Amino acid sequence: MTLTATSTTAEVPSISGHPPYAPVNRRRLVPQRFHYIQSRLVAYGLMFPSMAVFVMFFYVPAAYLLYISFFHWGVLSSATKFVGLANFRILIHQPLFLHSLLTSAYYTVVMIPATVLLALGVALLLKEAVTRRKRGAGVWRGAVFLPHVTPVVATSIIWVWIFNPHFGLANLVLTHLGFPALGWLESVHWALPAVMIDTLWHSLGLYVIIFLAGLSMVPRELLEVARLDGARRYQIFRRVIWPLISPTTFFVVLLSTINSWQAFSQIFAMTGGPHGGAGGPAFATTTDAVLVYQTAFIYEHFSLAAAMSLILFGIIMTFTLIQKWISDRVVFYR
């Protein structure tokens, strides 16, 4: 039996009923590769302006912050001395820095459950109202979200007037209900809770919208089946709704944790001026972010402020990783 080669472009016999494979034409691959490279260059060219801004205003300052944290550095001083970890050792032995970390931790521990519970409760009420009456749903959502888009400084000044111990609306309501008037921003014990109330009012709308988005993804069929089986409302929420919105809850907890550790704007606007300066009174509202600002721009110790920022970054990153580890075991992803 002899085999005779007739042509290199002979048709390949079909396999399992499939049509024969056509010979590869390498001349057609060149324009395809050129078009692929051209499309990639166009995509990178369109991304370059935004990425350049992001690198210039995020990565470069972050790298320089890491650099000056190991030096004795000043803006107007030409003498830059390498000190290694001396800035971090100084911070460890600073009682005010440790106090600011404890204040930030207390602020975060209180704000996270308050934010999640209130935002979820308001979202459930809005969801129920939309289900029963679809008219006016956008108005209610806009009303809830409106405080979040208002300027922080302007609304904080209004809250300063509300918490005024002499003629403020807060004490007027308390005395009308039979409770004693409080010092609020002039009190060591009530200054930080007053800031928390302002922050919660200002940021609640964002978390409500996030929860509404998560609740809209819950299948109605599961809710109807649970009702037909005789499940009550709290059972439906615990067994059906809560597991399905666990990714949304994890996102809200993560976002609230980061924002709470970085709390600055409301504290700076509400506790400055006659209330003992930003972070007052008596350092009762001095969080780590406020102390970083004061150390850098008031006392001009930029190296210590850079070290504080890195420690704050490490704390936030640690909490984020812990929450991610917990979410991998608790959060239900469909």
C-alpha positions as CSV (number, residue, x, y, z in Angstrom):
1,M,0.0,0.0,0.0
2,T,1.5,3.3,-1.1
3,L,0.7,6.9,0.0
4,T,0.8,9.6,-2.6
5,A,1.0,13.3,-1.5
6,T,-1.0,15.3,-4.0
7,S,-1.1,18.8,-2.4
8,T,-0.3,20.6,0.8
9,T,-3.7,22.2,0.8
10,A,-5.7,19.0,0.5
11,E,-9.0,18.9,2.4
12,V,-8.9,17.3,5.7
13,P,-11.5,14.5,6.1
14,S,-14.4,15.3,8.4
15,I,-14.4,13.8,11.9
16,S,-17.6,12.7,13.6
17,G,-19.7,14.4,11.0
18,H,-18.1,17.8,11.4
19,P,-17.1,19.8,8.3
20,P,-13.5,19.6,7.3
21,Y,-11.0,22.2,8.7
22,A,-10.1,24.9,6.3
23,P,-6.4,25.7,5.8
24,V,-5.1,28.6,7.9
25,N,-4.4,31.7,5.8
26,R,-1.6,33.5,7.6
27,R,-2.0,36.6,5.5
28,R,-5.4,37.3,7.1
29,L,-3.9,37.1,10.6
30,V,-1.8,40.2,10.1
31,P,-4.7,42.7,9.7
32,Q,-6.4,41.1,12.7
33,R,-3.4,41.5,14.9
34,F,-2.9,45.1,13.8
35,H,-6.6,45.8,14.5
36,Y,-6.2,44.2,18.0
37,I,-3.1,46.3,18.8
38,Q,-4.7,49.4,17.5
39,S,-7.9,48.9,19.6
40,R,-5.7,48.4,22.7
41,L,-3.7,51.5,22.1
42,V,-6.9,53.5,21.6
43,A,-8.3,52.1,24.9
44,Y,-5.1,53.0,26.8
45,G,-5.0,56.4,25.2
46,L,-8.6,57.1,26.4
47,M,-7.7,55.8,29.9
48,F,-4.5,57.8,30.2
49,P,-5.9,61.2,31.3
50,S,-7.9,59.8,34.2
51,M,-5.2,57.4,35.2
52,A,-2.6,60.2,35.1
53,V,-4.7,62.3,37.4
54,F,-5.3,59.3,39.7
55,V,-1.5,58.6,39.8
56,M,-0.6,62.2,40.3
57,F,-3.0,62.9,43.1
58,F,-3.1,59.5,44.9
59,Y,-0.1,57.2,44.3
60,V,2.6,60.0,44.1
61,P,1.4,61.7,47.4
62,A,1.0,58.3,49.1
63,A,4.6,57.3,48.1
64,Y,5.9,60.7,49.2
65,L,4.0,60.3,52.5
66,L,5.7,57.0,53.1
67,Y,9.1,58.7,52.3
68,I,8.8,61.6,54.7
69,S,7.6,59.4,57.5
70,F,11.1,58.0,57.9
71,F,12.7,61.5,57.9
72,H,12.7,64.7,59.9
73,W,11.2,66.8,57.2
74,G,9.8,70.3,57.0
75,V,8.2,72.4,54.2
76,L,10.5,75.4,54.5
77,S,13.4,73.5,56.0
78,S,16.2,72.4,53.6
79,A,17.7,70.1,56.2
80,T,16.2,66.6,55.8
81,K,17.5,64.0,58.2
82,F,16.8,60.3,58.1
83,V,15.5,59.1,61.4
84,G,14.1,55.6,60.5
85,L,11.4,54.5,62.8
86,A,11.9,57.3,65.3
87,N,8.6,59.0,64.4
88,F,6.7,55.9,65.0
89,R,8.4,55.4,68.4
90,I,7.5,58.9,69.4
91,L,3.9,58.3,68.5
92,I,3.7,55.2,70.6
93,H,4.7,57.1,73.7
94,Q,2.4,60.1,73.0
95,P,-0.7,59.9,75.3
96,L,-2.7,62.2,73.0
97,F,-2.1,60.0,70.0
98,L,-3.3,56.9,71.9
99,H,-6.3,58.9,73.1
100,S,-7.1,59.8,69.5
101,L,-7.0,56.2,68.5
102,L,-9.3,55.2,71.3
103,T,-11.7,58.1,70.4
104,S,-11.7,56.9,66.7
105,A,-12.3,53.3,67.8
106,Y,-15.2,54.4,70.1
107,Y,-16.7,56.5,67.3
108,T,-16.4,53.6,64.8
109,V,-17.9,51.0,67.2
110,V,-21.0,53.2,67.8
111,M,-21.5,54.4,64.3
112,I,-21.4,51.0,62.5
113,P,-24.4,49.3,64.2
114,A,-26.3,52.6,64.4
115,T,-25.8,53.2,60.6
116,V,-26.6,49.6,59.6
117,L,-29.8,49.3,61.8
118,L,-31.2,52.7,60.9
119,A,-30.4,52.5,57.2
120,L,-31.9,49.0,57.0
121,G,-35.0,50.0,58.9
122,V,-35.6,53.0,56.8
123,A,-35.0,51.0,53.6
124,L,-37.5,48.3,54.7
125,L,-40.1,51.0,55.4
126,L,-39.5,52.6,52.0
127,K,-39.7,49.2,50.3
128,E,-43.0,48.5,52.1
129,A,-44.4,51.9,51.1
130,V,-43.4,51.4,47.5
131,T,-44.9,48.0,47.4
132,R,-48.2,49.1,48.7
133,R,-48.4,52.5,46.9
134,K,-46.1,53.1,44.0
135,R,-46.9,56.8,43.7
136,G,-44.5,59.1,45.4
137,A,-41.7,56.6,45.8
138,G,-39.2,58.8,44.1
139,V,-40.1,61.7,46.3
140,W,-39.5,59.7,49.5
141,R,-36.2,58.4,48.2
142,G,-35.1,61.9,47.2
143,A,-36.1,63.2,50.6
144,V,-34.1,60.5,52.4
145,F,-31.0,61.0,50.1
146,L,-31.1,64.8,50.1
147,P,-29.1,65.3,53.3
148,H,-26.2,63.3,51.9
149,V,-25.7,65.8,49.0
150,T,-25.9,68.9,51.1
151,P,-22.6,70.6,52.0
152,V,-21.1,69.2,55.1
153,V,-19.8,72.5,56.5
154,A,-23.2,74.3,56.0
155,T,-25.2,71.6,57.6
156,S,-22.7,71.3,60.5
157,I,-23.1,75.0,61.2
158,I,-26.9,74.4,61.4
159,W,-26.4,71.5,63.8
160,V,-24.2,73.8,65.9
161,W,-27.2,76.1,66.3
162,I,-29.4,73.1,67.1
163,F,-27.1,71.9,69.8
164,N,-26.6,75.3,71.4
165,P,-27.0,74.8,75.1
166,H,-28.8,78.1,75.7
167,F,-31.3,78.5,72.8
168,G,-30.8,75.3,70.7
169,L,-33.7,73.2,69.4
170,A,-32.3,70.0,70.9
171,N,-32.5,71.3,74.5
172,L,-35.9,72.9,73.8
173,V,-37.2,69.4,72.8
174,L,-35.6,67.8,75.8
175,T,-37.0,70.2,78.3
176,H,-40.4,70.0,76.6
177,L,-40.3,66.2,77.2
178,G,-39.3,66.6,80.8
179,F,-35.6,65.8,80.4
180,P,-32.8,68.0,81.7
181,A,-30.9,70.3,79.2
182,L,-27.5,69.1,78.1
183,G,-24.3,70.9,77.3
184,W,-23.8,69.1,74.0
185,L,-20.8,70.6,72.1
186,E,-19.6,72.3,75.3
187,S,-19.7,69.1,77.3
188,V,-16.9,66.6,77.4
189,H,-19.4,63.7,77.6
190,W,-21.9,64.9,75.0
191,A,-19.8,66.6,72.3
192,L,-18.9,63.3,70.5
193,P,-22.5,62.0,70.5
194,A,-23.6,65.3,69.0
195,V,-21.1,64.9,66.2
196,M,-22.4,61.3,65.7
197,I,-25.9,62.5,65.3
198,D,-24.9,65.0,62.7
199,T,-22.8,62.4,60.8
200,L,-25.6,59.8,61.0
201,W,-28.1,62.3,59.7
202,H,-25.8,63.4,56.8
203,S,-24.7,59.9,55.7
204,L,-27.8,57.8,56.3
205,G,-29.4,58.5,52.9
206,L,-26.5,56.9,51.0
207,Y,-26.7,53.7,53.0
208,V,-30.5,53.6,52.6
209,I,-30.2,53.8,48.8
210,I,-27.6,51.0,48.9
211,F,-29.9,48.8,51.0
212,L,-32.9,49.6,48.7
213,A,-30.8,48.4,45.8
214,G,-30.0,45.1,47.7
215,L,-33.7,44.6,48.6
216,S,-34.8,45.1,45.0
217,M,-32.7,42.0,44.1
218,V,-34.6,39.7,46.4
219,P,-36.9,37.5,44.3
220,R,-40.6,38.1,44.9
221,E,-41.2,34.3,44.4
222,L,-39.3,33.4,47.5
223,L,-41.3,36.0,49.6
224,E,-44.6,34.7,48.2
225,V,-43.6,31.1,48.9
226,A,-42.7,32.0,52.5
227,R,-46.0,33.7,53.0
228,L,-47.9,30.7,51.6
229,D,-46.0,28.5,54.1
230,G,-47.3,30.6,56.9
231,A,-44.1,32.4,57.8
232,R,-44.4,35.7,59.7
233,R,-42.7,38.9,58.8
234,Y,-39.8,38.6,61.2
235,Q,-39.3,35.0,60.0
236,I,-39.3,36.1,56.4
237,F,-36.8,38.8,57.2
238,R,-34.5,36.4,59.2
239,R,-34.7,33.4,56.9
240,V,-35.1,34.9,53.4
241,I,-34.3,38.6,53.2
242,W,-31.4,38.9,55.6
243,P,-29.3,36.1,54.0
244,L,-30.0,37.4,50.5
245,I,-28.9,41.0,51.3
246,S,-25.9,39.9,53.3
247,P,-23.5,41.1,50.5
248,T,-25.2,44.5,50.7
249,T,-24.9,44.5,54.5
250,F,-21.2,43.6,54.2
251,F,-20.6,46.5,51.8
252,V,-22.4,49.0,54.1
253,V,-20.4,47.8,57.1
254,L,-17.2,48.1,55.2
255,L,-18.0,51.6,53.9
256,S,-19.2,52.7,57.3
257,T,-16.0,51.4,58.9
258,I,-13.7,53.3,56.6
259,N,-15.7,56.5,56.8
260,S,-15.9,56.3,60.6
261,W,-12.1,55.9,61.0
262,Q,-11.5,58.8,58.7
263,A,-14.1,61.1,60.4
264,F,-12.9,64.7,60.2
265,S,-15.3,67.2,58.4
266,Q,-18.2,67.2,60.9
267,I,-15.8,67.3,63.9
268,F,-13.7,70.1,62.5
269,A,-16.8,72.2,61.6
270,M,-18.8,71.6,64.8
271,T,-16.0,71.7,67.5
272,G,-13.9,74.6,66.2
273,G,-14.2,78.1,67.4
274,P,-15.7,78.9,70.8
275,H,-16.0,75.2,71.7
276,G,-12.3,74.8,72.5
277,G,-10.9,74.4,69.0
278,A,-11.2,71.5,66.6
279,G,-11.3,68.3,68.6
280,G,-12.5,69.9,71.8
281,P,-13.6,70.4,74.4
282,A,-10.6,68.9,76.3
283,F,-9.8,66.7,73.3
284,A,-13.1,64.9,73.7
285,T,-13.7,64.7,69.9
286,T,-10.0,64.5,68.8
287,T,-10.0,61.6,66.4
288,D,-6.9,60.4,64.6
289,A,-7.8,62.3,61.5
290,V,-8.2,65.5,63.4
291,L,-4.9,65.0,65.2
292,V,-3.2,64.4,61.8
293,Y,-4.5,67.8,60.6
294,Q,-3.4,69.6,63.7
295,T,0.0,68.0,63.8
296,A,0.7,68.8,60.1
297,F,-0.9,72.2,59.6
298,I,-0.9,73.8,63.0
299,Y,2.2,72.5,64.7
300,E,4.0,71.8,61.3
301,H,5.4,68.4,62.3
302,F,4.8,66.8,58.9
303,S,6.9,63.7,59.5
304,L,4.8,62.8,62.6
305,A,1.6,63.5,60.7
306,A,2.8,61.2,57.9
307,A,3.5,58.5,60.4
308,M,0.1,58.9,62.0
309,S,-1.5,58.6,58.5
310,L,0.4,55.4,57.9
311,I,-0.7,53.9,61.2
312,L,-4.3,54.9,60.4
313,F,-4.0,53.3,57.0
314,G,-2.7,50.1,58.6
315,I,-5.6,50.1,61.1
316,I,-8.2,50.5,58.3
317,M,-6.5,47.9,56.2
318,T,-6.5,45.4,59.1
319,F,-10.2,45.9,59.9
320,T,-11.0,45.5,56.2
321,L,-9.1,42.2,55.9
322,I,-10.8,41.0,59.1
323,Q,-14.2,41.9,57.7
324,K,-13.3,40.2,54.4
325,W,-12.3,37.0,56.3
326,I,-15.6,37.1,58.2
327,S,-17.6,37.8,55.1
328,D,-16.2,34.7,53.3
329,R,-17.8,32.6,56.0
330,V,-21.0,34.5,56.7
331,V,-22.0,36.4,53.5
332,F,-24.3,34.4,51.2
333,Y,-23.5,35.0,47.5
334,R,-26.0,33.7,45.0
